[in-house]
Amino acid sequence: MSVPALAQRPAAKIGLVLEGGGALGLAHIGVLEYLEQQHIPVHYLAGTSMGGLVAGMYATGKSSAEIRELIRSINWEEALRGETPYRDLTFRRKEDRRTFPNPIEFGLRGGFSLPSGINGGHQIGLILDRAALPYSQIKSFDELPIPFRCVATELTTNRSEVFKDGLLSQALRATMSIPGVFAPVKRDGKVYADGGLLNNLPVDVVRAMGADIVIAVHLQVKPFQPNDANSPFATLNRSISTVIAVNELRSMEKADILISVPLEKYSGMEYAKGDELADVGRAAAARKEKILGTVAITASEFARHQQQITARRLKEVPVPQFLDVTGTSPQLASDIRTDLAAHVGRPVDPPALEADLTQVTGRGRYQKVGYHAIERNGQTGLEIRTIEKEYAPPMILPGVVIDGGDFENIRVGLATRLVMLDVGGHRRELRTDVQIGNIYSVGTEYYRPFSSSSRWFLSAMGSASDTPVSIYSRGTRLAEYRTRAAGGGLDVGRIFGRTAELRLGYRAQYLGLRRQIGDPGLPSLNGTVSATSLRFTMDRMDSPVIPRKGQFLQARFEYWNKNLGSTGGFPLSETNYVGARPVSERGSVFLQSAAGTTFYGRGVGLPPFSLGGVNRLSAYGKNEFLNNQYIYGRAGYLYELLTLPVFLGKRVYALGQYEVGKAWGRQSTRLPTNATVGVVLDTLLGPVLFGGAVGESGHRKWFFQLGRFF
């Protein structure tokens, strides 16, 4: 039967099918805009992956204009990377990220294991939770303003599964769970991944819903070129696309009207081009004006159709009277209820609630945290769904350190941190660091709050290390020492929210310096070093790697009871401040200032401070200025050059900076300065810096570094 003949039937029901395709699926928004403009009603909706997301949003009664605006408001980079924003981490998890400035994390729960996806789905989940919140308690997706279905792949049976009931947000999350990128969704003992693997254009699904006429939207992608095989990622992507294309072809043949959207110029990761992609979709639909006109209805009929949808639309939920937490232990659930208590007894404020839920993930144990409305004993409440990381805790944080400040003495090290939570009680932690390579070290800390809810804590530490220390003069290495240390300490302290910590404690260690290279007349030292210290740290940065805005401050005041070569005790003070702010969409400036003093010119023994090395007077040798007092300043400009793929990192920056410092006491200096230009890559392994520096008196060098930038 032809499409015109079907259109002449009384009350012909039209079903719309939207295909998956990552960011390319945003073109569906333009198709919806065209259908609305031409008075073409949609009675049934089905979709897969991004097509399922757009169809699901439309099914809730949102107009195409509302969906376009929603897509514009999403921070796609944050949503797709899946990391908890640095600002939302607890203070101790911020310490982890500062020490290991990369997002890689492994687990030891049930043995060594990896995350099931790069992205746990928290940010995407919150977007879906907000859209689906008013429909939390519907029994079937047929109760939506427009009946809806979406498709996912059930991995334990290798079958396509159609979602027609349950939590709408969970169904949408399941259909777009791209394998390896998003962690799969688990429901009722089943595991769901992206539906496109088996049914990317579910024409059969919408036909089974009762559609007389099926309009299918196909996303045309760039054909595979022989040269693309040089990239393993392109080859893998094309292999998956080939499997998907086979099931798409069968579905396209079953559709009554096929709208093909030419998207060869775009990739499936260009979410920032949502408006442009939607415009391409709208133009593609317009090219089908003649055949689509056969299923259009009059303006008055379309207005009545839209009124029916609006009448079924829900926008709000009743004020929640209670809050339940699922998916975690009773003690942890109690903590979450306490943190979210302000959301009970008042209208739901999705942005505020989602911000608080993201801070819950900042504790480090949850893959995602979501929400929906529930009813109990005639009252409406909120159910907070936590999904703990299957692979952790315990968590392993790996790191690689490469110091190429001296090409003749490149230092490489591998490091790891083991984080064990709730060791010996709620909120108690055991952290252990190990490093091998040029530096050999092991250190552990046991952190114990005074009570399960206290901000006050005790911290016991122990460590041992074998570290190289080079002595330079005018950029020439004079000697190489090995420093061996072993000791421990005890602190009492207080946490101030997520941004600051104060500690008072005592540390003591055995320290030995043994010369390996250099003048035989240079001394070797050994003995005990001990100090009482008061330390304060404040971290209000937006990133531990390349901050664009915020402030960081470390300050310490200590009294050293003993030091190698000292004639007695002495006080010591040091501060380090970093501030950053954006000056344009891509550019930012930063300022670092540091100063330290022992208040004594002589008699303090082994100098406790040093200048020289990458980002510490970069044109000079590491530890070139060993002294009892110093000042240091650094000002710079960073400009974003490009964005890296998700699986490689974040961004690449051009760097320009100027450094100045002065040391006095044991080695008095003038005011050495240097200028640096370079490139900084914020990679999956951490920040990589390539640069060159020029200083006074002929000091100049090229260098590279993998490790901390600030």
Disulfide bonds with the S-S distance in Angstrom:
none
